[in-house]
Amino acid sequence: LERETRSEVILISRLRVTLQKLNPRIDTESINEAINELSRDRSRMSAAAANREVYRLLKNGVRVSVSDPGGDGETVEAVRIIDWDNPSNNDFLVCSQFWVTGEMYTRRADLVGFVNGIPLMFIELKAAHRRLETAFTGNLRDYKDTIPHLFWSNGLIILSNGSQSRVGSVTAGWEHFAEWKKVGSEDEKGHVSLETMLRGVCDPVRFLDLVENFTIFQEVTGGLIKLTAKNHQYLGVNNALDALADIRKREGKLGVF
């Protein structure tokens, strides 16, 4: 992974290569500036605030000052971190048993999914005979306390014991982690399994769609929270958008959602 230490959670070498590909007109110095902004210390911020700040950088790009080729000073450009429109143009990597060192402790995450070197997916796996909730109470809580920087850029978290699986956001309580029963259509028969979760959430096109278009942050009593779409919401919204393209034949009816 070309990390200098286990405290690094962003795979800089993979990130740099992708940024150069996605931003061919941006000079090396500005690319490095964007990398520094993505990887800087956010430990003084709340977990939700840090996640929101990085999310905005991932979604909108990192603004940097670039020298004007015409010699008229500098211009401000946004360095693209992820190609949201062309998922295949990104670098996807899943690491098993990913060691991370925090301020005091070292932890080993079961699976971490990276997009362009950014840890966007976290998966905690338990044995089939273990209660799924222990993945949240016994592991995820500890990881968020001891290696919080792994979650500053996190898009989604999956918890599974093989037969049961749930997905949620970095701020979600256990009661807000939800099953993902259907992959392609609301009409298909629901099936709870790890395979359904992986196909429904981790397919590169779906995953980037969920992170980019089905994520919001909201101020509530008690602070900032992050909301991500549940299975029926994701399918329902996208089905409505598909129907919009065929609205004349549907006589203006998009369905009830």
C-alpha positions in Angstrom: 0.0 0.0 0.0 3.1 2.2 0.1 2.2 3.7 3.5 5.0 5.2 5.6 3.2 4.4 8.8 0.0 2.6 9.9 -1.4 5.9 11.0 -2.0 6.9 7.4 -5.5 6.1 6.2 -5.3 7.7 2.8 -3.3 5.8 0.2 -1.3 8.8 -1.1 0.4 7.1 -4.0 -2.9 5.8 -5.5 -4.6 9.2 -4.8 -1.8 11.2 -6.6 -1.9 9.0 -9.7 -5.7 9.4 -10.0 -5.7 13.1 -9.4 -3.1 13.6 -12.1 -5.3 11.6 -14.5 -8.5 13.4 -13.6 -6.9 16.9 -13.6 -4.4 16.9 -16.5 -4.3 20.7 -16.6 -3.4 21.1 -12.9 0.3 21.3 -12.0 2.0 19.0 -9.5 2.3 21.7 -6.8 -1.5 22.2 -6.8 -2.1 18.4 -6.8 0.0 18.2 -3.7 -1.9 21.1 -2.1 -5.2 19.2 -2.7 -3.7 16.0 -1.2 -2.6 17.9 1.9 -6.0 19.4 2.3 -7.7 16.0 2.1 -5.3 14.4 4.6 -4.8 17.2 7.1 -5.6 16.6 10.8 -9.2 17.1 11.8 -9.1 15.7 15.3 -10.3 18.9 16.9 -13.5 18.7 15.0 -16.5 16.5 15.8 -16.6 13.3 13.9 -19.7 14.5 12.0 -18.2 17.9 11.2 -15.0 16.3 9.9 -16.9 13.9 7.8 -19.0 16.7 6.3 -16.0 18.8 5.5 -14.2 16.0 3.7 -17.5 15.0 1.9 -17.8 18.5 0.5 -14.2 18.3 -0.8 -14.9 14.9 -2.4 -18.1 16.0 -4.0 -17.2 19.5 -5.2 -13.4 19.2 -5.5 -10.6 20.9 -3.6 -10.1 24.6 -4.6 -6.5 25.5 -5.2 -4.6 28.5 -6.6 -3.1 27.8 -10.0 -0.6 29.9 -11.8 -2.1 31.6 -14.9 -0.4 30.3 -18.0 -0.7 33.8 -19.4 1.4 35.2 -16.6 -1.4 37.3 -15.2 -1.2 36.1 -11.6 -3.2 33.1 -10.3 -6.6 31.6 -10.9 -8.6 29.3 -8.6 -9.4 25.8 -9.8 -11.2 22.9 -8.3 -9.2 19.7 -8.2 -11.5 16.8 -8.9 -11.0 13.9 -6.4 -13.6 11.5 -7.8 -15.1 11.2 -11.3 -18.8 10.8 -10.3 -20.0 10.7 -13.8 -17.8 7.9 -15.0 -17.3 5.4 -12.2 -14.9 3.2 -14.3 -12.6 6.2 -14.5 -11.8 5.8 -10.7 -9.5 3.4 -8.9 -11.3 0.9 -6.6 -9.5 -1.2 -4.0 -10.6 -3.3 -1.1 -8.2 -4.1 1.7 -8.6 -7.0 4.1 -7.3 -6.8 7.6 -6.3 -3.1 7.3 -4.2 -2.1 10.2 -4.7 1.5 11.5 -2.8 3.2 14.4 -4.5 6.0 16.3 -3.1 8.2 19.1 -2.9 5.3 21.6 -4.1 2.1 20.0 -3.8 0.1 16.8 -6.8 -1.6 15.3 -7.3 -4.0 12.4 -10.4 -3.3 10.3 -11.9 -6.3 8.5 -12.5 -4.7 5.1 -11.9 -1.1 4.0 -12.9 0.0 0.5 -10.9 2.8 -1.2 -11.9 5.0 -4.1 -8.9 6.7 -5.5 -7.0 6.0 -2.3 -9.7 7.5 -0.1 -11.3 5.2 2.5 -15.0 5.5 1.6 -16.3 2.1 2.7 -15.9 0.3 6.1 -17.1 -3.3 6.5 -17.1 -5.1 9.9 -17.7 -8.9 9.8 -18.7 -11.2 12.6 -19.0 -15.0 12.8 -22.4 -16.4 11.7 -23.3 -17.5 15.3 -22.6 -14.0 16.7 -25.4 -11.4 17.1 -25.0 -8.8 14.4 -25.5 -6.0 16.9 -22.1 -6.8 18.5 -20.4 -5.6 15.3 -21.8 -2.2 16.3 -21.5 -2.2 20.1 -18.3 -4.2 20.4 -16.3 -3.1 17.3 -17.6 -0.1 15.4 -17.9 2.1 18.5 -14.4 1.2 19.6 -13.0 1.9 16.1 -14.6 5.3 16.0 -13.1 6.1 19.4 -9.6 4.8 18.8 -9.0 5.4 15.1 -11.4 8.2 14.3 -9.4 9.4 11.3 -10.4 6.3 9.3 -14.0 7.6 9.3 -13.4 11.3 8.4 -13.9 10.4 4.7 -16.3 7.5 5.2 -19.3 7.2 2.9 -21.0 4.1 4.1 -20.6 1.4 6.8 -21.7 -2.2 6.4 -22.1 -4.6 9.3 -22.6 -8.3 8.7 -22.4 -11.8 10.2 -22.9 -13.5 6.8 -26.6 -14.1 7.1 -27.7 -10.7 8.4 -26.3 -7.4 7.1 -27.1 -3.7 7.7 -25.8 -0.5 6.3 -25.7 3.0 7.8 -23.8 6.3 8.1 -20.9 7.2 10.4 -23.2 9.0 12.8 -26.1 6.4 12.8 -27.1 4.6 15.9 -27.7 0.9 15.7 -31.5 1.5 15.2 -30.7 3.4 12.0 -28.6 0.7 10.4 -30.9 -0.8 7.8 -31.2 -4.0 5.8 -30.8 -3.9 2.0 -33.2 -6.5 0.6 -33.6 -5.7 -3.1 -31.0 -5.0 -5.8 -32.6 -3.8 -9.0 -36.3 -3.2 -8.5 -38.9 -2.6 -5.8 -41.0 -5.4 -7.4 -38.4 -8.2 -6.8 -38.8 -10.4 -3.7 -36.7 -9.1 -0.8 -33.8 -11.3 0.3 -31.6 -10.5 3.4 -28.1 -11.7 2.8 -24.5 -10.4 2.5 -24.6 -11.0 -1.2 -27.7 -8.9 -1.6 -26.0 -6.1 0.4 -22.8 -6.3 -1.6 -24.6 -6.3 -5.0 -27.0 -3.6 -4.0 -24.6 -1.2 -2.3 -21.0 -2.0 -3.3 -21.4 -2.1 -7.1 -19.2 0.8 -8.1 -21.9 2.7 -10.0 -24.4 2.2 -7.2 -21.9 3.0 -4.5 -20.8 6.3 -6.0 -24.5 7.2 -6.7 -25.3 6.6 -3.0 -22.4 8.6 -1.7 -22.9 11.5 -4.2 -26.7 11.8 -4.5 -28.2 10.1 -1.5 -26.3 11.7 1.4 -27.2 14.7 3.4 -26.1 16.3 6.7 -28.7 17.8 9.1 -28.5 19.8 12.2 -30.8 18.2 14.9 -31.2 18.4 18.6 -27.9 17.1 19.9 -25.8 18.1 17.0 -25.0 17.3 13.4 -26.0 14.0 11.9 -25.4 12.3 8.5 -28.3 10.7 6.7 -28.0 8.1 3.9 -30.7 6.5 1.8 -32.4 3.3 2.8 -33.1 0.6 0.2 -36.7 1.6 -0.8 -35.7 5.3 -0.9 -32.8 4.6 -3.3 -34.8 2.4 -5.6 -37.9 4.7 -5.5 -36.1 7.9 -6.3 -34.1 6.3 -9.2 -37.2 4.6 -10.6 -39.0 8.0 -10.6 -36.1 9.6 -12.4 -36.1 6.8 -15.0 -39.9 7.3 -15.5 -39.3 11.0 -16.0 -37.4 10.2 -19.2 -40.6 8.4 -20.5 -43.1 10.9 -19.1 -45.0 11.5 -22.3 -45.9 7.8 -22.7 -46.8 7.8 -19.0 -49.1 10.7 -19.5 -47.3 12.7 -16.9 -47.5 10.0 -14.2 -44.3 9.1 -12.4 -45.9 6.8 -9.8 -46.5 7.2 -6.1 -43.4 7.4 -3.8 
